[in-house]
Amino acid sequence: MTPYYYNYLLLAVYLVIAAGFGLVPLGLAWLLAPRKPGQTKNDSYECGIESKGDPWVQFKVQYYLYALVFVIFDIETVFIYPWAVAFTKIGPGGFIAMAIFILILAESLVYAWIKGILEWK
């Protein structure tokens, strides 16, 4: 076997082990868990209080927009930290690429601001 294929074999072994970490406990729980269904077990339960009313609650779209804007700027920080650490070694090409990246994100922030997404109503 050549070393080239050995790397893929190692990756496959890691994938099988990773899948096993998730699937083995689920399989064991399915096999060993007691099954005693009943009305009390099937009732909705939250914080020790019996649920009342319809469980389906529709959230305002604005909450999702806040979450998306947060994720966008959270990912921005994940990209900027390594860039800032290696700033002296990346040269002008890396600076220009990050400047374009930041300008695109700034444009998205301005767009969200103009559209009124950031205003809490």
N, C-alpha and C positions, 0 to 999 in steps of 0.2 A: 504494500500500500504506500502511495506517495505521501509526503508531508502535506501536500495541498488538500487531499481528501481527508486527511486526519483532522484538520481544523473543522471541517464540516461534520465529521463524526462526533467530535467533541461538542460542537454546538447542538447537535441532535440529542446527545446524552443530557446536556443541560436543559433542553426544552422538555424532555421526558421527566426529568427530576422536578422541574418547575411545575409541570402539569400535575405530577403526583402529589405535590404539596397541597394543591387545591382539591383534587378529586378524591384522594384517599380519605381525608376526614369526612367529606360529604358522603362517600360510600359507606363508611363505618356508621355514621349517624343514621343513614337510611336503613341499614341492616339491624342495628342494635337498639334503635329508639323504640319505646313502647308506643303502640297504636291503640289509643282508647278515645276515639272521637265521641263527641257529645255536644249538647247544646251549649253548655258552659264553656267548653274549650273553643268552640267555633265563634263565640261572641267577640266583638271588638273590645279591646282593652287598652286603656291608655292612662298612665299615672294613677292607677288605683281607682279611677272613677269610671262608672259605666257610661259608655258613649250614648249620646242622644242626637238625633237629627241625621241628616244626610252626610255620609263620610266624604263625599265628593265636594271639595271646595275649590273654586276657581280663583287663582291668584291674578293680580293685575299684571299685565305684560311689562309694566315698568320695572318690576322686580327682576325679571329676566334680563332686561336691558342693562340694569345696574350690574348684574352678575357678569354679563358678557364684557362690559367695559372694564370691570375689575380684572377679569381673566386676561384681557388684552394687555393691560398695563402691568399685570403681574408677570406675564411672559416677557414683556419688555425688560423688566429688571433681571430676569434670568439670563437674557442675552447680553445685557450691558455689563454685568459683573465680570465675566471672563474677559470681555473686551477691555475693560478698565484695568484689569490686572496686567494684561499683555500690551498695554497701549504703546509703550516705548519700542516694542519689537515688531509691530504689525506694519508700520510704514504708512505712506499716504493712501494706498489702496484700501486698507482696512479702515482708515479714518473716513474716507469718502463713503464706503459701504455702510458704516454705522451712522453717518450723518444722514444718508438717504433713508435708512431704517427709522431713525428718530423723526425725520420730517414726515414720513408716511403716518407714523403714530400720532404726531402732533396734528396732522390734517384730520385724522379720524376723531381726535378729541374736539377739535374746532367744529367739525361736522355734527357731532353729538350735541355739542353746546348750542349750536345754531338751531338744530331741530327741537331743542327743548327736552332732550332725554334726561339731562342731568338735573332738571328742576323737580323737586318733590312736591307733589300735589295732594 
